[in-house]
Amino acid sequence: MPSFRVQCAGGSDAPIIDAPTRAAAIREATRRGLTPMAVESLDAFAASMSVAGAAEATEEARSRGYSLGGGRFSGTQRAAVMRELSTGLDAGLPLVQALRLIARQRRSKAQRAVMERIIDKVEHGRGLAEALESAPELANDLSVSMVRAGEASGRLGEVLGHLADLLEGDVRLRRALVGATTYPGLLLVLSLASIILVATVIAPKILAEAAGAIDKLPWPTLVVQAFANFVLGWWWLLLSLLVVGVAGFVAMRRTPEGRLSMDKALLSIPLIGLLARDVAVSRFTRTLGTLTSSGINLLQALRITRATLGNKALEAVIEDVVTQVSQGKTLAAPMEESGYFPPMLVQIVAMGERSGRLEELLGHAARAMEERTEATLKMVTTLLPPLLVVAMAGVVGFIVLAILLPMLELQDAVGGAMG
């Protein structure tokens, strides 16, 4: 019977288990209460047979519909899976058993299929990080890198807890952003619709009588009439331009150069740009602190963090930071030179580098940046709606003025004729 050396999490000894297949060796290790991370065959022939068996199992899983396309997990579901897996491992459950418990809790058949594919790979000797790498529906590069660091350090349960905290924080931030932008966005749409309705439908009907009785209309009235005539006469052109503009925006957004230009422009918009920068910097700080505390070196953590910012302009800044740090410079120096990072954050990073407590101080900085982001969100939600209301009131007031002026002139003309 072939023999297998089973590498286990936590730095424990690697027992040699006699089993007919690699999967059987993993099941035996799991039964003994171990957490298998890698399986090495001591027999070349048995190893080749095990690889063939793994390929057959993978093919069988694919034939049952375990495809890469379906079963995508939402942000909340990803965080929940990592939290449940961390809790299970901390409670002493073997890795495969914990994964099976999580798979049974998924309501979606497609998501259960994704979990079964991960379990299949782990049972055939793959590490959890390698198994997650084949399931992009559940884990992105950030999650895979953190899990790989947790496996290498023997602190998989702890690192999964950090990952769950990070994913949950990102979900909270996204919900806060949606909550902060929904009301102003809805108010802007309703304001534009109201202005177009008043200017093109209500105002022309009221002005129809006054236009024939007055020789020269006031200029505000002429402006409103010209706007109404243009919209009513060329609505098809405006609609076409809107469709072309949206399509062009989407197409430009998909190109690297266009995305970079748009993200730079976004950061320069008052209030909105400040909010976008604070959100990205907060995500950068929290992610970098979590990665470094999980045992990932600074350069690798910076490269992983760069892809999580959601803003190409800031990603280019981080790429420059990575280049300078790889050349021997400190992290704080290029951050300060970029001008995108708050002075407080730069000072905290500089203190952490000088004291050798960068990981710890990045955690403090992440909490400070989250508080700053919350304050920026409150400021935007407090100031933006009144500004939109004032702007709408100004436009509506202009339309009302355009209606009242000819009415007053008509009234004066009628009064003079009667006198």
C-alpha positions as CSV (number, residue, x, y, z in Angstrom):
1,M,0.0,0.0,0.0
2,P,1.4,3.5,-0.9
3,S,2.6,5.8,1.9
4,F,2.0,9.5,2.2
5,R,3.7,12.3,4.3
6,V,1.0,14.7,5.4
7,Q,2.1,18.3,6.1
8,C,-0.3,19.8,8.7
9,A,-1.2,23.3,9.7
10,G,0.3,24.8,12.9
11,G,3.8,23.5,12.4
12,S,3.0,20.0,13.8
13,D,5.0,17.0,12.7
14,A,4.3,15.5,9.3
15,P,2.9,12.0,9.9
16,I,3.3,9.2,7.4
17,I,0.0,7.5,6.6
18,D,-0.5,4.3,4.6
19,A,-3.5,4.7,2.3
20,P,-4.6,3.5,-1.1
21,T,-5.0,7.1,-2.4
22,R,-4.0,10.6,-1.6
23,A,-7.7,11.4,-0.8
24,A,-7.8,8.5,1.6
25,A,-4.7,9.7,3.3
26,I,-6.2,13.2,3.8
27,R,-9.4,11.6,5.2
28,E,-7.4,9.6,7.6
29,A,-5.4,12.7,8.7
30,T,-8.7,14.5,9.2
31,R,-10.1,11.7,11.2
32,R,-7.1,12.0,13.5
33,G,-8.0,15.7,14.1
34,L,-5.2,17.1,11.9
35,T,-5.5,19.9,9.4
36,P,-3.8,18.7,6.2
37,M,-2.2,21.4,4.1
38,A,-0.1,19.4,1.6
39,V,0.3,15.7,0.9
40,E,3.5,14.2,-0.5
41,S,3.6,10.6,-1.9
42,L,6.5,8.5,-0.8
43,D,6.0,6.3,-3.9
44,A,6.5,7.7,-7.4
45,F,4.0,5.3,-8.9
46,A,1.4,6.1,-6.2
47,A,2.0,9.8,-6.8
48,S,1.3,9.5,-10.5
49,M,-1.9,7.5,-9.8
50,S,-2.9,10.1,-7.3
51,V,-2.5,12.9,-9.8
52,A,-4.6,10.9,-12.3
53,G,-7.2,10.4,-9.7
54,A,-7.3,14.1,-8.9
55,A,-7.7,14.9,-12.6
56,E,-10.6,12.4,-12.9
57,A,-12.2,13.9,-9.8
58,T,-11.9,17.4,-11.2
59,E,-13.3,16.3,-14.5
60,E,-16.2,14.6,-12.7
61,A,-16.9,17.8,-10.8
62,R,-16.9,19.8,-14.0
63,S,-19.3,17.3,-15.6
64,R,-21.7,17.8,-12.6
65,G,-21.8,21.5,-13.5
66,Y,-19.1,22.9,-11.2
67,S,-18.2,25.6,-13.7
68,L,-16.3,28.8,-13.0
69,G,-19.1,31.0,-14.4
70,G,-21.9,30.5,-11.8
71,G,-22.3,30.7,-8.0
72,R,-20.8,34.2,-7.5
73,F,-20.7,35.3,-3.9
74,S,-21.6,38.8,-2.9
75,G,-19.3,40.9,-0.6
76,T,-21.4,40.0,2.4
77,Q,-21.4,36.3,1.6
78,R,-17.6,36.3,1.0
79,A,-17.1,37.9,4.4
80,A,-19.5,35.4,6.0
81,V,-17.7,32.4,4.5
82,M,-14.3,33.6,5.8
83,R,-15.8,34.3,9.2
84,E,-17.4,30.9,9.5
85,L,-14.2,29.1,8.3
86,S,-12.1,31.1,10.8
87,T,-14.5,30.2,13.6
88,G,-14.6,26.6,12.6
89,L,-10.8,26.3,12.5
90,D,-10.4,28.1,15.8
91,A,-12.9,25.7,17.4
92,G,-10.7,22.8,16.4
93,L,-12.6,21.5,13.3
94,P,-10.5,19.9,10.6
95,L,-10.3,22.1,7.4
96,V,-12.3,19.7,5.2
97,Q,-15.0,19.3,7.8
98,A,-15.3,23.0,8.3
99,L,-15.6,23.5,4.6
100,R,-18.3,20.9,4.3
101,L,-20.3,22.6,7.1
102,I,-20.1,25.9,5.3
103,A,-21.1,24.3,2.0
104,R,-24.2,22.8,3.5
105,Q,-25.2,26.2,4.8
106,R,-25.3,27.7,1.3
107,R,-28.8,28.0,-0.1
108,S,-27.7,28.4,-3.7
109,K,-27.0,25.2,-5.6
110,A,-24.4,27.0,-7.7
111,Q,-22.6,28.3,-4.5
112,R,-22.6,24.8,-3.0
113,A,-21.0,23.6,-6.3
114,V,-18.2,26.2,-5.8
115,M,-17.6,25.0,-2.3
116,E,-17.6,21.3,-3.4
117,R,-15.0,22.2,-6.0
118,I,-12.8,23.7,-3.3
119,I,-13.3,20.7,-1.0
120,D,-12.4,18.4,-3.8
121,K,-9.1,20.1,-4.4
122,V,-8.3,20.2,-0.7
123,E,-9.1,16.5,-0.3
124,H,-6.7,15.8,-3.2
125,G,-3.7,17.4,-1.4
126,R,-4.0,21.1,-2.6
127,G,-3.6,23.9,-0.1
128,L,-6.6,26.1,0.7
129,A,-5.0,29.0,-1.1
130,E,-4.5,27.0,-4.2
131,A,-8.1,25.7,-4.0
132,L,-9.5,29.2,-3.5
133,E,-7.4,30.4,-6.5
134,S,-9.5,28.2,-8.7
135,A,-12.7,29.7,-7.3
136,P,-12.8,33.4,-8.3
137,E,-16.5,33.4,-7.5
138,L,-15.5,33.4,-3.8
139,A,-11.9,34.6,-3.5
140,N,-10.0,37.4,-5.2
141,D,-6.2,37.9,-5.2
142,L,-6.3,39.6,-1.9
143,S,-8.1,36.7,-0.2
144,V,-5.8,34.1,-1.8
145,S,-2.7,36.0,-0.8
146,M,-3.8,36.3,2.8
147,V,-4.8,32.6,3.0
148,R,-1.5,31.6,1.5
149,A,0.3,33.7,4.2
150,G,-1.8,32.1,6.9
151,E,-0.9,28.6,5.7
152,A,2.8,29.4,5.6
153,S,2.8,30.9,9.1
154,G,0.5,28.2,10.6
155,R,-2.0,30.9,11.7
156,L,-4.7,30.1,9.1
157,G,-7.6,30.6,11.5
158,E,-6.3,33.9,12.8
159,V,-5.5,35.2,9.3
160,L,-9.0,34.2,8.1
161,G,-10.4,36.2,11.0
162,H,-8.4,39.3,9.8
163,L,-9.6,38.7,6.2
164,A,-13.2,38.5,7.4
165,D,-12.8,41.8,9.3
166,L,-11.3,43.4,6.1
167,L,-14.2,42.1,3.9
168,E,-16.8,43.2,6.4
169,G,-15.2,46.6,6.6
170,D,-15.3,46.9,2.9
171,V,-19.0,46.0,2.9
172,R,-19.8,48.6,5.5
173,L,-18.0,51.2,3.5
174,R,-19.8,50.4,0.3
175,R,-23.2,50.5,2.1
176,A,-22.2,53.9,3.6
177,L,-21.3,55.2,0.1
178,V,-24.6,54.0,-1.3
179,G,-26.5,55.6,1.5
180,A,-24.6,58.9,1.1
181,T,-25.1,59.1,-2.6
182,T,-28.6,57.8,-3.1
183,Y,-30.5,60.8,-1.7
184,P,-28.5,63.5,-3.5
185,G,-28.6,61.5,-6.8
186,L,-32.4,61.0,-6.5
187,L,-32.8,64.7,-5.7
188,L,-30.7,65.7,-8.7
189,V,-32.8,63.5,-11.1
190,L,-36.1,64.8,-9.7
191,S,-34.8,68.4,-9.9
192,L,-33.8,68.1,-13.5
193,A,-37.1,66.4,-14.4
194,S,-39.1,69.2,-12.6
195,I,-37.2,72.0,-14.4
196,I,-37.6,70.4,-17.8
197,L,-41.4,69.8,-17.1
198,V,-42.0,73.4,-16.0
199,A,-39.9,75.0,-18.8
200,T,-41.3,72.9,-21.7
201,V,-44.9,72.2,-20.7
202,I,-46.2,74.7,-18.1
203,A,-44.4,77.9,-19.0
204,P,-45.2,77.9,-22.7
205,K,-49.0,77.5,-22.0
206,I,-48.9,80.4,-19.6
207,L,-46.9,82.6,-21.9
208,A,-48.9,81.9,-25.0
209,E,-51.5,84.6,-24.3
210,A,-48.9,87.2,-23.2
211,A,-46.7,86.7,-26.2
212,G,-49.3,88.0,-28.6
213,A,-50.2,91.1,-26.5
214,I,-46.7,92.4,-25.8
215,D,-44.4,93.8,-28.5
216,K,-41.1,92.9,-26.8
217,L,-40.8,90.1,-24.3
218,P,-38.3,90.4,-21.4
219,W,-35.0,88.6,-21.9
220,P,-35.7,85.9,-19.1
221,T,-38.9,85.0,-21.0
222,L,-37.0,84.8,-24.3
223,V,-34.4,82.5,-22.7
224,V,-37.1,80.2,-21.3
225,Q,-39.0,80.2,-24.7
226,A,-35.8,79.4,-26.6
227,F,-35.0,76.5,-24.2
228,A,-38.5,75.1,-24.5
229,N,-38.5,75.4,-28.3
230,F,-35.1,73.7,-28.6
231,V,-36.1,70.8,-26.3
232,L,-39.5,70.3,-28.0
233,G,-38.1,70.6,-31.5
234,W,-34.9,68.7,-31.1
235,W,-35.7,66.1,-28.4
236,W,-34.7,63.3,-30.7
237,L,-31.3,64.9,-31.2
238,L,-30.9,65.4,-27.4
239,L,-31.9,61.8,-26.7
240,S,-29.4,60.5,-29.4
241,L,-26.6,62.6,-27.9
242,L,-27.5,61.3,-24.5
243,V,-27.3,57.6,-25.7
244,V,-24.0,58.3,-27.6
245,G,-22.6,60.1,-24.6
246,V,-23.4,57.3,-22.2
247,A,-22.0,54.7,-24.7
248,G,-18.9,56.8,-25.2
249,F,-18.4,57.2,-21.4
250,V,-18.7,53.4,-20.9
251,A,-16.3,52.7,-23.8
252,M,-13.8,55.3,-22.5
253,R,-14.1,53.9,-19.0
254,R,-13.0,50.5,-20.3
255,T,-9.7,51.8,-21.7
256,P,-6.8,52.2,-19.3
257,E,-6.1,55.8,-20.5
258,G,-9.7,56.8,-20.3
259,R,-10.2,55.3,-16.9
260,L,-7.1,57.1,-15.6
261,S,-8.3,60.5,-17.0
262,M,-11.8,60.0,-15.5
263,D,-10.5,59.0,-12.1
264,K,-8.1,62.0,-12.1
265,A,-11.0,64.3,-13.0
266,L,-13.1,62.7,-10.2
267,L,-10.6,63.5,-7.6
268,S,-10.6,67.2,-8.6
269,I,-14.4,67.7,-8.1
270,P,-15.2,69.6,-5.0
271,L,-16.7,67.5,-2.2
272,I,-17.1,64.4,-4.4
273,G,-13.4,64.3,-5.1
274,L,-12.6,64.6,-1.4
275,L,-14.9,61.8,-0.6
276,A,-13.5,59.5,-3.3
277,R,-9.9,60.2,-2.1
278,D,-10.7,59.6,1.5
279,V,-12.6,56.3,0.7
280,A,-9.6,55.0,-1.4
281,V,-7.0,56.0,1.2
282,S,-9.1,54.5,4.0
283,R,-9.3,51.2,2.0
284,F,-5.6,51.4,1.2
285,T,-4.6,51.8,4.9
286,R,-6.9,49.1,6.2
287,T,-5.9,46.6,3.6
288,L,-2.2,47.3,3.9
289,G,-2.4,47.0,7.7
290,T,-4.2,43.7,7.5
291,L,-1.8,42.2,5.0
292,T,1.3,43.2,6.8
293,S,-0.1,41.9,10.1
294,S,-0.8,38.6,8.4
295,G,2.8,38.0,7.6
296,I,3.0,39.4,4.0
297,N,6.1,41.5,3.3
298,L,5.6,45.2,2.6
299,L,6.3,45.2,-1.2
300,Q,3.9,42.3,-1.9
301,A,1.3,43.8,0.4
302,L,1.6,47.1,-1.5
303,R,1.2,45.4,-4.9
304,I,-1.9,43.5,-3.6
305,T,-3.4,46.7,-2.1
306,R,-2.9,48.6,-5.3
307,A,-5.6,46.6,-7.0
308,T,-8.2,47.2,-4.3
309,L,-8.4,51.0,-4.5
310,G,-10.9,51.3,-7.3
311,N,-9.2,54.5,-8.6
312,K,-6.7,54.3,-11.4
313,A,-5.1,57.6,-10.5
314,L,-4.3,56.4,-7.0
315,E,-3.3,53.0,-8.3
316,A,-0.6,54.8,-10.4
317,V,0.5,56.6,-7.3
318,I,0.9,53.3,-5.3
319,E,2.8,51.8,-8.3
320,D,5.3,54.7,-8.0
321,V,5.4,54.1,-4.2
322,V,6.2,50.4,-4.8
323,T,9.0,51.3,-7.2
324,Q,10.6,53.8,-4.8
325,V,10.3,51.4,-1.8
326,S,11.9,48.6,-3.9
327,Q,14.8,50.9,-4.5
328,G,15.4,51.3,-0.8
329,K,13.3,54.4,0.1
330,T,11.0,54.5,3.1
331,L,7.3,54.1,2.6
332,A,6.4,57.5,4.1
333,A,8.6,59.6,1.7
334,P,6.9,58.7,-1.6
335,M,3.5,58.9,0.1
336,E,4.2,62.4,1.1
337,E,5.6,63.4,-2.3
338,S,2.4,62.2,-4.1
339,G,0.2,64.7,-2.3
340,Y,-2.7,62.3,-2.1
341,F,-2.2,61.0,1.4
342,P,-3.2,63.1,4.5
343,P,-0.3,64.4,6.5
344,M,-1.5,62.6,9.6
345,L,-1.3,59.2,7.8
346,V,2.2,60.0,6.4
347,Q,3.4,60.9,9.9
348,I,2.0,57.7,11.4
349,V,3.7,55.6,8.7
350,A,7.0,57.5,9.3
351,M,6.8,56.8,13.0
352,G,6.0,53.2,12.4
353,E,9.0,52.7,10.2
354,R,11.3,54.5,12.6
355,S,10.1,52.5,15.6
356,G,9.7,49.1,13.8
357,R,6.0,49.1,14.7
358,L,4.6,49.7,11.2
359,E,2.1,46.9,11.4
360,E,0.7,48.1,14.7
361,L,0.6,51.7,13.8
362,L,-1.0,51.0,10.4
363,G,-3.9,49.5,12.4
364,H,-4.3,52.7,14.3
365,A,-4.0,54.7,11.1
366,A,-6.7,52.6,9.5
367,R,-9.1,53.4,12.3
368,A,-8.3,57.1,12.1
369,M,-8.8,57.1,8.3
370,E,-12.2,55.3,8.7
371,E,-13.3,58.0,11.2
372,R,-12.1,60.6,8.7
373,T,-14.0,59.0,5.9
374,E,-17.2,58.8,8.0
375,A,-16.8,62.5,8.8
376,T,-16.4,63.3,5.0
377,L,-19.5,61.2,4.3
378,K,-21.5,63.2,6.8
379,M,-20.2,66.4,5.4
380,V,-21.1,65.4,1.9
381,T,-24.6,64.2,2.9
382,T,-25.1,67.4,4.9
383,L,-23.9,69.9,2.3
384,L,-24.8,68.4,-1.1
385,P,-28.6,68.2,-0.7
386,P,-29.0,71.9,0.3
387,L,-26.7,72.9,-2.5
388,L,-28.9,71.0,-5.0
389,V,-32.0,72.5,-3.5
390,V,-30.6,76.0,-3.8
391,A,-29.5,75.4,-7.4
392,M,-33.0,74.1,-8.2
393,A,-34.7,77.0,-6.4
394,G,-32.5,79.4,-8.5
395,V,-33.5,77.8,-11.8
396,V,-37.2,77.5,-10.9
397,G,-37.1,81.1,-9.7
398,F,-35.7,82.2,-13.0
399,I,-38.5,80.4,-14.8
400,V,-41.1,82.0,-12.5
401,L,-39.6,85.4,-13.2
402,A,-39.8,84.7,-16.9
403,I,-43.5,84.0,-16.5
404,L,-44.3,87.0,-14.2
405,L,-42.5,89.7,-16.1
406,P,-44.7,89.6,-19.2
407,M,-47.8,89.2,-17.1
408,L,-46.9,92.4,-15.2
409,E,-46.2,94.2,-18.4
410,L,-49.5,92.9,-19.8
411,Q,-51.3,94.1,-16.7
412,D,-49.7,97.5,-17.0
413,A,-50.7,97.8,-20.6
414,V,-54.3,96.8,-19.8
415,G,-54.4,99.3,-16.9
416,G,-53.1,102.1,-19.1
417,A,-55.6,101.4,-21.9
418,M,-58.5,101.4,-19.4
419,G,-57.2,104.7,-17.8
